[in-house]
Amino acid sequence: MISPEVVAALELRIREEEMKRDAWRISGPQEKYLEACSMVDALECQLESQLREP
């Protein structure tokens, strides 16, 4: 089972990357925004994967 600390750390990273993504969306080049979107997706998949493990 995944520890609560690992879940909290992943959730924090997701929130941080979402903020970066939103900032790039408003003021940055599209390439940076798309990179940030990919990072958020990857972190969310990682969290889901960790939560599914027994």
PQR file with spaces between the fields and no chain letter, atoms N, CA, C, O and H, PARSE charges and radii, in Angstrom:
ATOM       1  N    MET     1       0.841   -1.193    0.000 -0.4000 1.5000
ATOM       2  CA   MET     1       0.000    0.000    0.000 -0.0000 2.0000
ATOM       3  C    MET     1       0.877    1.243    0.000  0.5500 1.7000
ATOM       4  O    MET     1       1.918    1.292    0.655 -0.5500 1.4000
ATOM       5  N    ILE     2       0.448    2.209   -0.722 -0.4000 1.5000
ATOM       6  CA   ILE     2       1.198    3.459   -0.827 -0.0000 2.0000
ATOM       7  C    ILE     2       1.025    4.283    0.461  0.5500 1.7000
ATOM       8  O    ILE     2      -0.057    4.337    1.045 -0.5500 1.4000
ATOM       9  H    ILE     2      -0.398    2.170   -1.254  0.4000 1.0000
ATOM      10  N    SER     3       2.087    4.898    0.864 -0.4000 1.5000
ATOM      11  CA   SER     3       2.023    5.669    2.102 -0.0000 2.0000
ATOM      12  C    SER     3       1.305    7.006    1.865  0.5500 1.7000
ATOM      13  O    SER     3       1.338    7.540    0.757 -0.5500 1.4000
ATOM      14  H    SER     3       2.966    4.854    0.389  0.4000 1.0000
ATOM      15  N    PRO     4       0.671    7.532    2.887 -0.5600 1.5000
ATOM      16  CA   PRO     4      -0.009    8.826    2.764  0.2800 2.0000
ATOM      17  C    PRO     4       0.951    9.958    2.388  0.5500 1.7000
ATOM      18  O    PRO     4       0.559   10.925    1.735 -0.5500 1.4000
ATOM      19  N    GLU     5       2.206    9.828    2.806 -0.4000 1.5000
ATOM      20  CA   GLU     5       3.196   10.852    2.480 -0.0000 2.0000
ATOM      21  C    GLU     5       3.475   10.894    0.980  0.5500 1.7000
ATOM      22  O    GLU     5       3.640   11.970    0.404 -0.5500 1.4000
ATOM      23  H    GLU     5       2.525    9.043    3.337  0.4000 1.0000
ATOM      24  N    VAL     6       3.527    9.724    0.354 -0.4000 1.5000
ATOM      25  CA   VAL     6       3.775    9.660   -1.083 -0.0000 2.0000
ATOM      26  C    VAL     6       2.590   10.250   -1.844  0.5500 1.7000
ATOM      27  O    VAL     6       2.772   10.990   -2.811 -0.5500 1.4000
ATOM      28  H    VAL     6       3.393    8.851    0.823  0.4000 1.0000
ATOM      29  N    VAL     7       1.390    9.923   -1.408 -0.4000 1.5000
ATOM      30  CA   VAL     7       0.190   10.480   -2.032 -0.0000 2.0000
ATOM      31  C    VAL     7       0.190   12.001   -1.900  0.5500 1.7000
ATOM      32  O    VAL     7      -0.068   12.712   -2.870 -0.5500 1.4000
ATOM      33  H    VAL     7       1.242    9.322   -0.622  0.4000 1.0000
ATOM      34  N    ALA     8       0.476   12.489   -0.717 -0.4000 1.5000
ATOM      35  CA   ALA     8       0.490   13.931   -0.483 -0.0000 2.0000
ATOM      36  C    ALA     8       1.546   14.616   -1.344  0.5500 1.7000
ATOM      37  O    ALA     8       1.304   15.693   -1.889 -0.5500 1.4000
ATOM      38  H    ALA     8       0.686   11.911    0.072  0.4000 1.0000
ATOM      39  N    ALA     9       2.710   13.996   -1.468 -0.4000 1.5000
ATOM      40  CA   ALA     9       3.776   14.574   -2.278 -0.0000 2.0000
ATOM      41  C    ALA     9       3.373   14.631   -3.750  0.5500 1.7000
ATOM      42  O    ALA     9       3.620   15.635   -4.418 -0.5500 1.4000
ATOM      43  H    ALA     9       2.907   13.121   -1.026  0.4000 1.0000
ATOM      44  N    LEU    10       2.762   13.579   -4.255 -0.4000 1.5000
ATOM      45  CA   LEU    10       2.311   13.578   -5.648 -0.0000 2.0000
ATOM      46  C    LEU    10       1.208   14.606   -5.871  0.5500 1.7000
ATOM      47  O    LEU    10       1.201   15.305   -6.885 -0.5500 1.4000
ATOM      48  H    LEU    10       2.561   12.763   -3.712  0.4000 1.0000
ATOM      49  N    GLU    11       0.287   14.697   -4.934 -0.4000 1.5000
ATOM      50  CA   GLU    11      -0.779   15.688   -5.059 -0.0000 2.0000
ATOM      51  C    GLU    11      -0.224   17.108   -5.047  0.5500 1.7000
ATOM      52  O    GLU    11      -0.711   17.970   -5.778 -0.5500 1.4000
ATOM      53  H    GLU    11       0.294   14.129   -4.111  0.4000 1.0000
ATOM      54  N    LEU    12       0.776   17.352   -4.236 -0.4000 1.5000
ATOM      55  CA   LEU    12       1.417   18.661   -4.188 -0.0000 2.0000
ATOM      56  C    LEU    12       2.095   18.974   -5.521  0.5500 1.7000
ATOM      57  O    LEU    12       1.958   20.077   -6.050 -0.5500 1.4000
ATOM      58  H    LEU    12       1.172   16.651   -3.642  0.4000 1.0000
ATOM      59  N    ARG    13       2.821   18.004   -6.056 -0.4000 1.5000
ATOM      60  CA   ARG    13       3.482   18.204   -7.354 -0.0000 2.0000
ATOM      61  C    ARG    13       2.463   18.473   -8.451  0.5500 1.7000
ATOM      62  O    ARG    13       2.695   19.304   -9.330 -0.5500 1.4000
ATOM      63  H    ARG    13       2.932   17.108   -5.626  0.4000 1.0000
ATOM      64  N    ILE    14       1.342   17.778   -8.402 -0.4000 1.5000
ATOM      65  CA   ILE    14       0.288   18.009   -9.395 -0.0000 2.0000
ATOM      66  C    ILE    14      -0.223   19.439   -9.301  0.5500 1.7000
ATOM      67  O    ILE    14      -0.355   20.124  -10.315 -0.5500 1.4000
ATOM      68  H    ILE    14       1.153   17.104   -7.688  0.4000 1.0000
ATOM      69  N    ARG    15      -0.511   19.892   -8.083 -0.4000 1.5000
ATOM      70  CA   ARG    15      -0.995   21.277   -7.908 -0.0000 2.0000
ATOM      71  C    ARG    15       0.028   22.290   -8.398  0.5500 1.7000
ATOM      72  O    ARG    15      -0.331   23.275   -9.044 -0.5500 1.4000
ATOM      73  H    ARG    15      -0.404   19.337   -7.259  0.4000 1.0000
ATOM      74  N    GLU    16       1.306   22.054   -8.092 -0.4000 1.5000
ATOM      75  CA   GLU    16       2.351   22.974   -8.541 -0.0000 2.0000
ATOM      76  C    GLU    16       2.432   23.010  -10.064  0.5500 1.7000
ATOM      77  O    GLU    16       2.531   24.081  -10.662 -0.5500 1.4000
ATOM      78  H    GLU    16       1.597   21.255   -7.567  0.4000 1.0000
ATOM      79  N    GLU    17       2.390   21.839  -10.683 -0.4000 1.5000
ATOM      80  CA   GLU    17       2.470   21.783  -12.144 -0.0000 2.0000
ATOM      81  C    GLU    17       1.226   22.377  -12.796  0.5500 1.7000
ATOM      82  O    GLU    17       1.314   22.963  -13.874 -0.5500 1.4000
ATOM      83  H    GLU    17       2.309   20.969  -10.197  0.4000 1.0000
ATOM      84  N    GLU    18       0.066   22.230  -12.151 -0.4000 1.5000
ATOM      85  CA   GLU    18      -1.148   22.860  -12.680 -0.0000 2.0000
ATOM      86  C    GLU    18      -1.019   24.379  -12.666  0.5500 1.7000
ATOM      87  O    GLU    18      -1.465   25.051  -13.595 -0.5500 1.4000
ATOM      88  H    GLU    18      -0.006   21.754  -11.274  0.4000 1.0000
ATOM      89  N    MET    19      -0.411   24.919  -11.618 -0.4000 1.5000
ATOM      90  CA   MET    19      -0.199   26.364  -11.563 -0.0000 2.0000
ATOM      91  C    MET    19       0.753   26.823  -12.670  0.5500 1.7000
ATOM      92  O    MET    19       0.524   27.849  -13.311 -0.5500 1.4000
ATOM      93  H    MET    19      -0.048   24.373  -10.863  0.4000 1.0000
ATOM      94  N    LYS    20       1.820   26.053  -12.885 -0.4000 1.5000
ATOM      95  CA   LYS    20       2.744   26.383  -13.973 -0.0000 2.0000
ATOM      96  C    LYS    20       2.034   26.318  -15.314  0.5500 1.7000
ATOM      97  O    LYS    20       2.194   27.196  -16.162 -0.5500 1.4000
ATOM      98  H    LYS    20       2.006   25.220  -12.365  0.4000 1.0000
ATOM      99  N    ARG    21       1.239   25.256  -15.496 -0.4000 1.5000
ATOM     100  CA   ARG    21       0.497   25.092  -16.743 -0.0000 2.0000
ATOM     101  C    ARG    21      -0.408   26.291  -16.991  0.5500 1.7000
ATOM     102  O    ARG    21      -0.447   26.832  -18.096 -0.5500 1.4000
ATOM     103  H    ARG    21       1.108   24.543  -14.807  0.4000 1.0000
ATOM     104  N    ASP    22      -1.134   26.700  -15.959 -0.4000 1.5000
ATOM     105  CA   ASP    22      -2.050   27.823  -16.105 -0.0000 2.0000
ATOM     106  C    ASP    22      -1.304   29.115  -16.415  0.5500 1.7000
ATOM     107  O    ASP    22      -1.778   29.937  -17.198 -0.5500 1.4000
ATOM     108  H    ASP    22      -1.102   26.260  -15.061  0.4000 1.0000
ATOM     109  N    ALA    23      -0.151   29.291  -15.809 -0.4000 1.5000
ATOM     110  CA   ALA    23       0.652   30.488  -16.084 -0.0000 2.0000
ATOM     111  C    ALA    23       1.135   30.490  -17.536  0.5500 1.7000
ATOM     112  O    ALA    23       1.100   31.525  -18.201 -0.5500 1.4000
ATOM     113  H    ALA    23       0.234   28.622  -15.172  0.4000 1.0000
ATOM     114  N    TRP    24       1.581   29.341  -18.023 -0.4000 1.5000
ATOM     115  CA   TRP    24       2.024   29.260  -19.420 -0.0000 2.0000
ATOM     116  C    TRP    24       0.866   29.490  -20.373  0.5500 1.7000
ATOM     117  O    TRP    24       1.038   30.081  -21.439 -0.5500 1.4000
ATOM     118  H    TRP    24       1.609   28.500  -17.483  0.4000 1.0000
ATOM     119  N    ARG    25      -0.307   29.026  -19.991 -0.4000 1.5000
ATOM     120  CA   ARG    25      -1.482   29.192  -20.849 -0.0000 2.0000
ATOM     121  C    ARG    25      -1.794   30.668  -21.056  0.5500 1.7000
ATOM     122  O    ARG    25      -2.164   31.091  -22.151 -0.5500 1.4000
ATOM     123  H    ARG    25      -0.447   28.546  -19.124  0.4000 1.0000
ATOM     124  N    ILE    26      -1.638   31.441  -19.987 -0.4000 1.5000
ATOM     125  CA   ILE    26      -1.977   32.867  -20.039 -0.0000 2.0000
ATOM     126  C    ILE    26      -0.911   33.678  -20.772  0.5500 1.7000
ATOM     127  O    ILE    26      -1.233   34.530  -21.601 -0.5500 1.4000
ATOM     128  H    ILE    26      -1.338   31.097  -19.098  0.4000 1.0000
ATOM     129  N    SER    27       0.359   33.412  -20.463 -0.4000 1.5000
ATOM     130  CA   SER    27       1.376   34.348  -20.931 -0.0000 2.0000
ATOM     131  C    SER    27       2.531   33.738  -21.718  0.5500 1.7000
ATOM     132  O    SER    27       3.419   34.463  -22.168 -0.5500 1.4000
ATOM     133  H    SER    27       0.620   32.721  -19.790  0.4000 1.0000
ATOM     134  N    GLY    28       2.532   32.438  -21.888 -0.4000 1.5000
ATOM     135  CA   GLY    28       3.717   31.837  -22.478 -0.0000 2.0000
ATOM     136  C    GLY    28       3.485   31.256  -23.852  0.5500 1.7000
ATOM     137  O    GLY    28       2.370   31.256  -24.373 -0.5500 1.4000
ATOM     138  H    GLY    28       1.811   31.850  -21.522  0.4000 1.0000
ATOM     139  N    PRO    29       4.559   30.764  -24.421 -0.5600 1.5000
ATOM     140  CA   PRO    29       4.456   30.105  -25.712  0.2800 2.0000
ATOM     141  C    PRO    29       3.674   28.789  -25.601  0.5500 1.7000
ATOM     142  O    PRO    29       3.698   28.127  -24.564 -0.5500 1.4000
ATOM     143  N    GLN    30       2.996   28.431  -26.662 -0.4000 1.5000
ATOM     144  CA   GLN    30       2.164   27.233  -26.648 -0.0000 2.0000
ATOM     145  C    GLN    30       2.978   25.986  -26.335  0.5500 1.7000
ATOM     146  O    GLN    30       2.473   25.079  -25.673 -0.5500 1.4000
ATOM     147  H    GLN    30       2.976   28.969  -27.505  0.4000 1.0000
ATOM     148  N    GLU    31       4.210   25.917  -26.787 -0.4000 1.5000
ATOM     149  CA   GLU    31       5.055   24.744  -26.531 -0.0000 2.0000
ATOM     150  C    GLU    31       5.226   24.500  -25.032  0.5500 1.7000
ATOM     151  O    GLU    31       5.125   23.365  -24.565 -0.5500 1.4000
ATOM     152  H    GLU    31       4.621   26.654  -27.325  0.4000 1.0000
ATOM     153  N    LYS    32       5.484   25.563  -24.288 -0.4000 1.5000
ATOM     154  CA   LYS    32       5.657   25.433  -22.834 -0.0000 2.0000
ATOM     155  C    LYS    32       4.349   25.005  -22.171  0.5500 1.7000
ATOM     156  O    LYS    32       4.355   24.205  -21.236 -0.5500 1.4000
ATOM     157  H    LYS    32       5.566   26.485  -24.667  0.4000 1.0000
ATOM     158  N    TYR    33       3.236   25.538  -22.656 -0.4000 1.5000
ATOM     159  CA   TYR    33       1.935   25.154  -22.112 -0.0000 2.0000
ATOM     160  C    TYR    33       1.684   23.668  -22.346  0.5500 1.7000
ATOM     161  O    TYR    33       1.238   22.968  -21.437 -0.5500 1.4000
ATOM     162  H    TYR    33       3.231   26.189  -23.415  0.4000 1.0000
ATOM     163  N    LEU    34       1.963   23.184  -23.542 -0.4000 1.5000
ATOM     164  CA   LEU    34       1.741   21.775  -23.858 -0.0000 2.0000
ATOM     165  C    LEU    34       2.656   20.871  -23.047  0.5500 1.7000
ATOM     166  O    LEU    34       2.238   19.793  -22.624 -0.5500 1.4000
ATOM     167  H    LEU    34       2.325   23.754  -24.280  0.4000 1.0000
ATOM     168  N    GLU    35       3.894   21.288  -22.824 -0.4000 1.5000
ATOM     169  CA   GLU    35       4.814   20.523  -21.974 -0.0000 2.0000
ATOM     170  C    GLU    35       4.254   20.429  -20.552  0.5500 1.7000
ATOM     171  O    GLU    35       4.301   19.369  -19.928 -0.5500 1.4000
ATOM     172  H    GLU    35       4.234   22.164  -23.168  0.4000 1.0000
ATOM     173  N    ALA    36       3.731   21.532  -20.056 -0.4000 1.5000
ATOM     174  CA   ALA    36       3.172   21.549  -18.703 -0.0000 2.0000
ATOM     175  C    ALA    36       1.931   20.658  -18.622  0.5500 1.7000
ATOM     176  O    ALA    36       1.721   19.977  -17.618 -0.5500 1.4000
ATOM     177  H    ALA    36       3.692   22.393  -20.563  0.4000 1.0000
ATOM     178  N    CYS    37       1.109   20.661  -19.674 -0.4000 1.5000
ATOM     179  CA   CYS    37      -0.065   19.778  -19.709 -0.0000 2.0000
ATOM     180  C    CYS    37       0.370   18.318  -19.638  0.5500 1.7000
ATOM     181  O    CYS    37      -0.231   17.518  -18.922 -0.5500 1.4000
ATOM     182  H    CYS    37       1.280   21.214  -20.489  0.4000 1.0000
ATOM     183  N    SER    38       1.401   17.984  -20.373 -0.4000 1.5000
ATOM     184  CA   SER    38       1.911   16.613  -20.374 -0.0000 2.0000
ATOM     185  C    SER    38       2.433   16.214  -19.004  0.5500 1.7000
ATOM     186  O    SER    38       2.238   15.077  -18.573 -0.5500 1.4000
ATOM     187  H    SER    38       1.889   18.635  -20.955  0.4000 1.0000
ATOM     188  N    MET    39       3.085   17.124  -18.324 -0.4000 1.5000
ATOM     189  CA   MET    39       3.605   16.830  -16.986 -0.0000 2.0000
ATOM     190  C    MET    39       2.462   16.574  -16.009  0.5500 1.7000
ATOM     191  O    MET    39       2.527   15.638  -15.212 -0.5500 1.4000
ATOM     192  H    MET    39       3.243   18.047  -18.674  0.4000 1.0000
ATOM     193  N    VAL    40       1.419   17.397  -16.065 -0.4000 1.5000
ATOM     194  CA   VAL    40       0.259   17.195  -15.194 -0.0000 2.0000
ATOM     195  C    VAL    40      -0.357   15.831  -15.471  0.5500 1.7000
ATOM     196  O    VAL    40      -0.662   15.085  -14.540 -0.5500 1.4000
ATOM     197  H    VAL    40       1.367   18.157  -16.713  0.4000 1.0000
ATOM     198  N    ASP    41      -0.542   15.502  -16.741 -0.4000 1.5000
ATOM     199  CA   ASP    41      -1.114   14.198  -17.102 -0.0000 2.0000
ATOM     200  C    ASP    41      -0.267   13.047  -16.583  0.5500 1.7000
ATOM     201  O    ASP    41      -0.793   12.067  -16.055 -0.5500 1.4000
ATOM     202  H    ASP    41      -0.294   16.108  -17.497  0.4000 1.0000
ATOM     203  N    ALA    42       1.052   13.169  -16.735 -0.4000 1.5000
ATOM     204  CA   ALA    42       1.957   12.110  -16.289 -0.0000 2.0000
ATOM     205  C    ALA    42       1.896   11.926  -14.775  0.5500 1.7000
ATOM     206  O    ALA    42       1.877   10.796  -14.286 -0.5500 1.4000
ATOM     207  H    ALA    42       1.480   13.965  -17.163  0.4000 1.0000
ATOM     208  N    LEU    43       1.866   13.017  -14.047 -0.4000 1.5000
ATOM     209  CA   LEU    43       1.799   12.929  -12.587 -0.0000 2.0000
ATOM     210  C    LEU    43       0.470   12.346  -12.131  0.5500 1.7000
ATOM     211  O    LEU    43       0.429   11.562  -11.184 -0.5500 1.4000
ATOM     212  H    LEU    43       1.882   13.934  -14.444  0.4000 1.0000
ATOM     213  N    GLU    44      -0.615   12.723  -12.796 -0.4000 1.5000
ATOM     214  CA   GLU    44      -1.914   12.163  -12.436 -0.0000 2.0000
ATOM     215  C    GLU    44      -1.951   10.659  -12.708  0.5500 1.7000
ATOM     216  O    GLU    44      -2.505    9.897  -11.916 -0.5500 1.4000
ATOM     217  H    GLU    44      -0.582   13.361  -13.566  0.4000 1.0000
ATOM     218  N    CYS    45      -1.367   10.236  -13.816 -0.4000 1.5000
ATOM     219  CA   CYS    45      -1.298    8.799  -14.115 -0.0000 2.0000
ATOM     220  C    CYS    45      -0.449    8.066  -13.078  0.5500 1.7000
ATOM     221  O    CYS    45      -0.793    6.963  -12.652 -0.5500 1.4000
ATOM     222  H    CYS    45      -0.916   10.855  -14.460  0.4000 1.0000
ATOM     223  N    GLN    46       0.656    8.684  -12.676 -0.4000 1.5000
ATOM     224  CA   GLN    46       1.524    8.083  -11.671 -0.0000 2.0000
ATOM     225  C    GLN    46       0.765    7.914  -10.353  0.5500 1.7000
ATOM     226  O    GLN    46       0.863    6.871   -9.706 -0.5500 1.4000
ATOM     227  H    GLN    46       0.935    9.580  -13.021  0.4000 1.0000
ATOM     228  N    LEU    47       0.018    8.932   -9.962 -0.4000 1.5000
ATOM     229  CA   LEU    47      -0.749    8.851   -8.724 -0.0000 2.0000
ATOM     230  C    LEU    47      -1.812    7.757   -8.823  0.5500 1.7000
ATOM     231  O    LEU    47      -1.960    6.955   -7.902 -0.5500 1.4000
ATOM     232  H    LEU    47      -0.062    9.779  -10.488  0.4000 1.0000
ATOM     233  N    GLU    48      -2.543    7.720   -9.921 -0.4000 1.5000
ATOM     234  CA   GLU    48      -3.566    6.687  -10.103 -0.0000 2.0000
ATOM     235  C    GLU    48      -2.949    5.293  -10.051  0.5500 1.7000
ATOM     236  O    GLU    48      -3.510    4.381   -9.444 -0.5500 1.4000
ATOM     237  H    GLU    48      -2.422    8.372  -10.670  0.4000 1.0000
ATOM     238  N    SER    49      -1.808    5.136  -10.682 -0.4000 1.5000
ATOM     239  CA   SER    49      -1.126    3.849  -10.687 -0.0000 2.0000
ATOM     240  C    SER    49      -0.716    3.439   -9.266  0.5500 1.7000
ATOM     241  O    SER    49      -0.887    2.287   -8.868 -0.5500 1.4000
ATOM     242  H    SER    49      -1.353    5.877  -11.175  0.4000 1.0000
ATOM     243  N    GLN    50      -0.184    4.382   -8.528 -0.4000 1.5000
ATOM     244  CA   GLN    50       0.240    4.089   -7.153 -0.0000 2.0000
ATOM     245  C    GLN    50      -0.951    3.731   -6.276  0.5500 1.7000
ATOM     246  O    GLN    50      -0.844    2.866   -5.407 -0.5500 1.4000
ATOM     247  H    GLN    50      -0.044    5.318   -8.851  0.4000 1.0000
ATOM     248  N    LEU    51      -2.077    4.386   -6.496 -0.4000 1.5000
ATOM     249  CA   LEU    51      -3.256    4.120   -5.671 -0.0000 2.0000
ATOM     250  C    LEU    51      -3.879    2.768   -5.986  0.5500 1.7000
ATOM     251  O    LEU    51      -4.553    2.189   -5.133 -0.5500 1.4000
ATOM     252  H    LEU    51      -2.163    5.089   -7.202  0.4000 1.0000
ATOM     253  N    ARG    52      -3.667    2.253   -7.193 -0.4000 1.5000
ATOM     254  CA   ARG    52      -4.212    0.949   -7.570 -0.0000 2.0000
ATOM     255  C    ARG    52      -3.389   -0.212   -7.053  0.5500 1.7000
ATOM     256  O    ARG    52      -3.903   -1.324   -6.934 -0.5500 1.4000
ATOM     257  H    ARG    52      -3.120    2.723   -7.886  0.4000 1.0000
ATOM     258  N    GLU    53      -2.127    0.016   -6.742 -0.4000 1.5000
ATOM     259  CA   GLU    53      -1.267   -1.068   -6.276 -0.0000 2.0000
ATOM     260  C    GLU    53      -1.739   -1.560   -4.913  0.5500 1.7000
ATOM     261  O    GLU    53      -2.143   -0.771   -4.058 -0.5500 1.4000
ATOM     262  H    GLU    53      -1.709    0.919   -6.838  0.4000 1.0000
ATOM     263  N    PRO    54      -1.679   -2.890   -4.723 -0.5600 1.5000
ATOM     264  CA   PRO    54      -2.124   -3.451   -3.433  0.2800 2.0000
ATOM     265  C    PRO    54      -1.200   -3.102   -2.288  0.5500 1.7000
ATOM     266  O    PRO    54      -1.447   -3.503   -1.151 -0.5500 1.4000
